[in-house]
Amino acid sequence: HPEGGLFMWVTLPEYMNATEMMKKCIENNVAYVPGVAFYPGRTKTNNFRLNYSNMDEDRIVEGIKRLAAVIKSELR
């Protein structure tokens, strides 16, 4: 549970690519900002920043369910 702030930083398993996974997320009406946007030249692609500051709790819960479904489909 976040204790403050506007964003949550998510780190996926090393083999996952948050930039590529985002395409599936958008198809499921949920989005985030891939971590590579915050680290120019960075080679790691397994993280993203998730904003939860502008949605009511019901929409956040639904978004997390959609995000979780995509992540589960990408797990080995």
C-alpha positions in Angstrom: 0.0 0.0 0.0 1.4 3.4 -1.0 2.0 5.7 2.0 2.0 8.9 -0.1 3.0 10.4 -3.3 1.5 10.3 -6.8 3.2 7.3 -8.4 4.3 3.8 -7.7 7.5 2.4 -9.2 7.1 -1.3 -10.3 9.9 -3.6 -11.0 9.1 -6.8 -13.0 11.3 -9.9 -13.4 14.4 -9.2 -15.4 13.3 -11.0 -18.5 10.1 -8.9 -18.9 10.0 -5.8 -21.1 7.6 -3.1 -19.8 7.8 -1.2 -23.1 6.6 -4.2 -25.1 4.1 -5.2 -22.5 2.5 -1.8 -22.6 0.9 -2.6 -26.0 -1.1 -5.3 -24.4 -2.0 -3.1 -21.4 -3.3 -0.4 -23.7 -5.5 -3.0 -25.5 -6.9 -3.7 -22.0 -7.5 0.0 -21.3 -4.8 0.4 -18.7 -1.5 2.3 -19.1 1.7 3.3 -17.3 5.0 5.0 -18.3 7.8 2.6 -19.1 10.9 3.1 -16.9 13.2 3.7 -19.8 11.6 7.1 -20.1 13.3 8.1 -16.8 16.7 6.7 -17.6 18.1 7.9 -20.9 20.5 5.2 -22.3 19.4 2.7 -19.7 19.4 -0.9 -21.0 17.0 -2.3 -18.4 13.4 -2.5 -19.5 11.7 -4.3 -16.7 10.1 -1.4 -14.8 7.5 1.2 -15.0 5.9 4.1 -13.2 2.2 3.8 -12.3 0.1 6.9 -11.5 -2.8 6.5 -9.1 -3.5 10.1 -8.2 -6.3 11.0 -10.5 -8.7 8.0 -10.3 -11.3 7.0 -7.7 -10.6 3.8 -5.8 -13.0 1.6 -7.9 -11.2 2.6 -11.1 -7.8 1.9 -9.5 -8.9 -1.6 -8.4 -10.2 -2.3 -11.9 -7.0 -1.0 -13.5 -4.8 -3.1 -11.2 -6.9 -6.2 -12.2 -6.4 -5.5 -15.9 -2.7 -4.8 -15.3 -2.3 -8.0 -13.3 -3.9 -10.1 -16.0 -1.4 -8.8 -18.6 1.5 -9.4 -16.2 0.4 -12.9 -15.5 0.1 -13.6 -19.2 3.8 -12.6 -19.6 5.2 -14.6 -16.7 7.3 -17.7 -17.5 
